[in-house]
Amino acid sequence: SEIPTDQPCEPEVRARLVRRVDGLRREVERLRGILQDFLSYAGEVRVTPAPTDIAQLVGELADFFSPQATQQRVQLRVDTPTEPLMAMVDAPMLKQAMLNLMLNAMQAFGPPDPAAAKPRELILRVHRIEADVAKPRIAPSPSRDSEVAIHVIDTGAGIPSEKLDKIFQPYYTTKAGGSGLGLAITRRIVEAHDGRIEVVSQ
């Protein structure tokens, strides 16, 4: 739909569309595999860690998710270091864990409200933290001296305190038609990486 019909497509526009279509093809293949994992939820989550640039992984996921955020009038911001941030992770599984969190945040925003004063923002932040002050969120580093923290932050309404202890439980959901498995799967993926997931809500 972005290709002009009345004039030749600019090379930079075509290149961007080619990258996006290629990204969609890769994500469709990934989601096909994730669907099988979803149907086999009761089984063991098996990860195949490999050296991965977490900053690049988050950037790819943001590029894939950007059209959906724009459609929902949510500003997607990415805060990652310019240098590679390597960690031993199963990249497709980690993407699924993050995607579950991002979709959950988008659903919690609800429909756009032009009268709302608070901006609708979804922020992905990645940084390395030293072990002595580490509060890991998802991906442990291959080094014992430091860990990688991935934050998925939104400016939504927040989660009531009485529900905070339940949101990662299987089949717990507050959404009509929800399976209650999205965040539970996310937690299992995180723990399969020897990581830990936490929620902070105001």
Backbone torsions as a table, in degrees:
resi	resn	phi	psi	omega
1	SER	NA	-18.1	-178.6
2	GLU	-87.0	-10.3	-179.4
3	ILE	-76.9	123.1	179.8
4	PRO	-61.2	141.6	-179.1
5	THR	-96.3	-15.9	-175.4
6	ASP	-106.4	2.6	179.8
7	GLN	-157.3	158.1	179.5
8	PRO	-59.8	146.3	179.9
9	CYS	-74.6	131.3	177.9
10	GLU	-63.9	143.6	-178.8
11	PRO	-55.5	-39.9	-178.1
12	GLU	-70.0	-33.9	177.1
13	VAL	-67.7	-45.8	-179.8
14	ARG	-62.5	-40.3	-179.9
15	ALA	-63.2	-39.8	178.5
16	ARG	-64.7	-41.2	179.4
17	LEU	-67.2	-39.2	178.1
18	VAL	-61.8	-43.3	178.6
19	ARG	-62.3	-40.9	-178.1
20	ARG	-67.8	-43.2	178.6
21	VAL	-63.8	-40.6	178.0
22	ASP	-64.1	-39.7	176.7
23	GLY	-64.2	-39.8	177.9
24	LEU	-63.5	-40.6	179.1
25	ARG	-60.8	-44.9	-179.8
26	ARG	-64.3	-41.2	-177.7
27	GLU	-69.7	-34.7	176.8
28	VAL	-62.2	-44.4	177.6
29	GLU	-62.2	-40.3	179.5
30	ARG	-65.4	-43.8	-178.2
31	LEU	-67.0	-29.3	175.6
32	ARG	-61.2	-43.0	177.1
33	GLY	-68.0	-38.2	179.9
34	ILE	-65.2	-35.1	178.8
35	LEU	-59.7	-41.5	177.9
36	GLN	-63.0	-40.7	177.5
37	ASP	-63.3	-39.1	-179.9
38	PHE	-61.6	-44.4	-179.2
39	LEU	-68.4	-21.9	179.9
40	SER	-105.0	33.5	-172.8
41	TYR	-54.2	-37.3	-176.1
42	ALA	-67.0	-16.9	-179.4
43	GLY	-79.9	-179.4	-178.8
44	GLU	-78.2	137.4	174.7
45	VAL	-84.2	117.3	-178.7
46	ARG	-111.1	127.3	179.6
47	VAL	-113.1	150.4	176.8
48	THR	-120.4	86.8	-175.9
49	PRO	-67.0	144.7	175.4
50	ALA	-147.8	153.0	178.2
51	PRO	-57.5	124.6	-174.1
52	THR	-138.1	136.6	173.4
53	ASP	-80.6	105.1	-175.4
54	ILE	-65.1	-35.6	179.0
55	ALA	-62.6	-42.6	178.0
56	GLN	-67.3	-40.9	179.6
57	LEU	-59.4	-45.5	-179.9
58	VAL	-65.3	-38.3	177.7
59	GLY	-62.5	-41.6	178.2
60	GLU	-64.1	-42.1	-179.8
61	LEU	-65.8	-39.3	178.8
62	ALA	-64.4	-40.1	179.4
63	ASP	-63.9	-40.2	178.3
64	PHE	-66.5	-37.6	-173.6
65	PHE	-86.1	-16.1	-173.1
66	SER	-55.1	-45.0	-180.0
67	PRO	-60.0	-37.9	179.6
68	GLN	-67.6	-39.8	178.0
69	ALA	-63.1	-44.1	179.3
70	THR	-61.1	-41.5	179.8
71	GLN	-61.5	-34.3	-180.0
72	GLN	-91.4	8.3	-179.8
73	ARG	57.4	43.4	175.7
74	VAL	-113.9	128.7	177.8
75	GLN	-81.5	120.2	179.1
76	LEU	-97.4	121.1	179.8
77	ARG	-119.3	142.0	-179.0
78	VAL	-121.6	127.6	180.0
79	ASP	-123.3	93.5	-178.9
80	THR	-130.9	155.3	177.6
81	PRO	-68.9	155.4	179.1
82	THR	-75.5	-28.5	179.3
83	GLU	-86.5	156.8	178.3
84	PRO	-58.0	144.1	179.0
85	LEU	-125.4	89.9	-170.2
86	MET	-84.4	142.6	174.8
87	ALA	-154.1	156.4	177.8
88	MET	-87.4	103.5	-179.2
89	VAL	-141.5	162.0	168.7
90	ASP	-90.1	102.4	-170.2
91	ALA	-57.6	-49.1	179.4
92	PRO	-60.5	-39.5	179.9
93	MET	-68.3	-39.9	179.1
94	LEU	-65.4	-39.6	176.0
95	LYS	-59.8	-41.2	179.6
96	GLN	-63.8	-41.3	178.9
97	ALA	-60.3	-45.9	180.0
98	MET	-67.4	-40.6	-179.6
99	LEU	-61.8	-38.7	176.5
100	ASN	-59.4	-43.2	179.5
101	LEU	-65.4	-41.6	-178.4
102	MET	-67.3	-42.1	177.7
103	LEU	-65.0	-38.4	178.8
104	ASN	-62.5	-41.4	178.5
105	ALA	-64.8	-42.5	-179.6
106	MET	-62.6	-41.9	179.6
107	GLN	-66.3	-34.5	-179.2
108	ALA	-70.8	-25.2	177.6
109	PHE	-62.4	-35.7	-174.5
110	GLY	76.5	-174.9	-179.5
111	PRO	-67.3	151.0	179.5
112	PRO	-59.2	139.1	177.8
113	ASP	-122.7	105.2	-178.0
114	PRO	-58.0	-24.4	-177.2
115	ALA	-85.6	-8.6	-177.1
116	ALA	-68.8	136.7	-178.6
117	ALA	-84.0	-33.7	-177.2
118	LYS	-76.7	131.8	178.1
119	PRO	-67.5	147.4	177.2
120	ARG	-93.1	103.8	-176.4
121	GLU	-128.6	142.7	172.5
122	LEU	-125.3	120.7	-172.0
123	ILE	-119.1	130.1	174.5
124	LEU	-110.6	119.2	-175.5
125	ARG	-127.0	135.5	-179.1
126	VAL	-133.0	136.0	174.2
127	HIS	-158.8	161.9	176.6
128	ARG	-96.2	140.5	179.1
129	ILE	-128.3	146.9	-179.4
130	GLU	-75.7	151.9	-173.0
131	ALA	-62.4	-33.1	-174.9
132	ASP	-72.5	-17.4	175.8
133	VAL	-122.8	18.2	-171.8
134	ALA	-71.7	136.0	167.9
135	LYS	-130.7	76.2	-171.5
136	PRO	-62.8	145.1	178.2
137	ARG	-105.5	-49.6	-176.7
138	ILE	-135.0	-62.0	-164.1
139	ALA	-108.0	113.6	175.6
140	PRO	-72.8	147.3	179.0
141	SER	-78.1	155.2	174.0
142	PRO	-66.5	-17.9	177.7
143	SER	-89.0	144.3	177.4
144	ARG	-78.1	-13.1	-173.8
145	ASP	-86.8	-13.5	-177.6
146	SER	-154.4	165.3	-180.0
147	GLU	-137.4	164.1	179.4
148	VAL	-105.0	131.8	176.6
149	ALA	-109.7	131.7	175.7
150	ILE	-118.5	123.4	-179.7
151	HIS	-111.3	132.0	171.0
152	VAL	-113.9	108.4	-169.8
153	ILE	-117.4	135.7	175.1
154	ASP	-133.7	161.0	-179.3
155	THR	-104.7	32.0	178.9
156	GLY	-75.4	-167.2	-173.4
157	ALA	-74.2	-15.6	-178.9
158	GLY	92.2	176.8	-177.5
159	ILE	-117.1	128.6	177.8
160	PRO	-57.1	143.2	-174.9
161	SER	-57.9	-33.7	-177.7
162	GLU	-72.0	-11.1	-179.7
163	LYS	-103.4	-10.4	-174.6
164	LEU	-59.7	-37.5	-177.5
165	ASP	-77.9	-6.8	-174.4
166	LYS	-107.1	-17.5	-167.0
167	ILE	-66.0	-22.8	179.0
168	PHE	-96.3	4.1	178.5
169	GLN	-78.4	139.5	178.5
170	PRO	-59.2	138.1	174.5
171	TYR	70.0	6.6	173.6
172	TYR	-86.9	123.9	179.3
173	THR	-149.9	149.9	175.0
174	THR	-111.6	3.4	-177.1
175	LYS	-103.0	135.9	177.0
176	ALA	-62.9	128.6	179.6
177	GLY	81.4	0.2	179.3
178	GLY	-75.5	148.4	179.8
179	SER	-85.3	-21.9	-176.8
180	GLY	74.4	17.6	-178.5
181	LEU	-110.6	-15.3	-175.5
182	GLY	-56.5	-54.4	-178.4
183	LEU	-74.3	-29.2	176.6
184	ALA	-65.8	-41.6	176.5
185	ILE	-64.2	-41.3	178.0
186	THR	-57.3	-46.2	-179.8
187	ARG	-62.4	-40.9	-179.5
188	ARG	-64.9	-39.2	178.1
189	ILE	-64.2	-44.5	179.2
190	VAL	-60.1	-48.0	-177.6
191	GLU	-68.7	-28.1	175.6
192	ALA	-67.3	-20.8	174.9
193	HIS	-91.7	11.0	-174.1
194	ASP	60.3	30.2	177.9
195	GLY	-104.8	-174.0	179.8
196	ARG	-142.0	139.3	177.6
197	ILE	-114.2	138.6	-179.9
198	GLU	-131.3	155.3	174.9
199	VAL	-123.7	135.4	175.0
200	VAL	-125.6	124.1	-177.1
201	SER	-135.8	142.5	176.1
202	GLN	-116.6	NA	NA
